[in-house]
Amino acid sequence: MSIVDDLIENLVERNAIRLNGTLQIKLVDGGFTIKGTLLSTLRDQKKGKDVLNVNIPIDARLKVGDIVVPVPQIP
């Protein structure tokens, strides 16, 4: 096996990611906001133990541009 095959096997095939948490999505003027927390766990399936636990706070605002809806002409 090559080094790349070993790396892919160790990172992708042996590990699993579990995501838990809550997200709150609100519509606001000009877009929407997302707030919440995600708890992520990286688990080594071969050894059967957690490798990494991460608590990720999320606070984002996304803007949506103007939406133009063309109206057909009525004769």
C-alpha positions as CSV (number, residue, x, y, z in Angstrom):
1,M,0.0,0.0,0.0
2,S,1.1,3.5,-0.6
3,I,1.3,6.3,1.9
4,V,-1.9,7.9,0.4
5,D,-3.8,4.7,0.8
6,D,-2.7,4.4,4.5
7,L,-3.7,8.0,5.1
8,I,-7.1,7.6,3.6
9,E,-7.7,4.4,5.5
10,N,-6.7,5.9,8.8
11,L,-8.7,9.2,8.3
12,V,-11.8,8.1,6.4
13,E,-12.4,4.4,6.8
14,R,-11.5,4.0,10.5
15,N,-13.2,7.2,11.8
16,A,-16.7,8.3,12.2
17,I,-18.1,11.8,13.0
18,R,-21.1,12.2,15.2
19,L,-22.9,15.6,15.3
20,N,-25.4,16.7,18.0
21,G,-26.8,20.1,18.8
22,T,-29.4,22.7,18.1
23,L,-29.7,25.4,15.6
24,Q,-32.1,28.4,15.7
25,I,-32.9,29.9,12.3
26,K,-34.7,33.3,12.3
27,L,-35.9,35.4,9.4
28,V,-34.7,39.0,9.7
29,D,-34.8,42.1,7.5
30,G,-32.6,41.3,4.5
31,G,-31.8,37.7,5.2
32,F,-31.7,35.3,8.1
33,T,-29.6,34.4,11.2
34,I,-28.4,31.1,12.5
35,K,-27.5,30.6,16.1
36,G,-26.8,27.5,18.2
37,T,-24.2,25.0,19.3
38,L,-23.0,21.8,17.6
39,L,-21.2,19.1,19.5
40,S,-18.9,17.0,17.3
41,T,-17.2,13.8,18.2
42,L,-14.5,12.0,16.1
43,R,-14.5,8.3,16.9
44,D,-11.8,5.8,16.0
45,Q,-14.0,2.7,15.1
46,K,-11.1,0.3,15.1
47,K,-9.9,1.1,18.6
48,G,-13.5,1.9,19.8
49,K,-12.7,5.2,21.5
50,D,-13.3,8.9,21.0
51,V,-10.3,10.8,19.5
52,L,-11.7,14.3,19.5
53,N,-14.6,16.2,21.1
54,V,-15.4,19.7,19.9
55,N,-18.1,22.1,21.1
56,I,-18.8,24.6,18.2
57,P,-20.7,27.8,18.8
58,I,-22.5,29.1,15.7
59,D,-23.6,32.7,15.3
60,A,-24.1,33.7,11.6
61,R,-26.1,36.2,9.6
62,L,-26.7,35.6,5.9
63,K,-27.9,38.3,3.6
64,V,-30.2,37.6,0.7
65,G,-30.2,39.9,-2.3
66,D,-33.3,41.4,-3.7
67,I,-35.5,38.9,-5.5
68,V,-37.2,40.2,-8.7
69,V,-40.3,38.3,-9.9
70,P,-41.1,39.2,-13.5
71,V,-44.9,39.8,-14.0
72,P,-46.2,39.0,-17.5
73,Q,-48.0,41.8,-19.3
74,I,-51.7,41.5,-19.5
75,P,-53.2,42.9,-22.8
